[in-house]
Amino acid sequence: MHISGIHHVAIIASDYQRSKQFYTELLGLEIVAETYRAERDSYKLDLRTADGVQLELFSFPAPPARPSRPEACGLRHLAFRVPDVAAAVQELRAKEIAVEAIRIDEFTGKRFTFFADPDGLPLELYEQ
């Protein structure tokens, strides 16, 4: 098998409109397509980062809660590359999004930090 990259990451939102606004208006991801599936009473929003990685944002009626702490079993967090972590932190804080203090990766020397989406999914900003 030869894996050539990540195709997409899927996220299920508890409040579709709130999460749609967060990922598109606050984080600036591009909307590729939005589909309502009546048989599932569910939306699927295809988003894309500047480098082409896709995120799929779903809504489902009454989705079960999921542990979201970084140490919980399963997906630990979703990390976004940014050219300047400090500038990205300022931008998020200006939009009243809580962001942790910037840390230094002990292995790479790169700066990074964490914040959360509206459902508490841990999101990381990692400096290129």
Summary of the structure (lengths in Angstrom):
residues: 128
radius of gyration: 15.3
end to end distance: 28.1
largest distance: 48.8
contacts: 301
relative contact order: 0.19
helix: 19%
strand: 37%
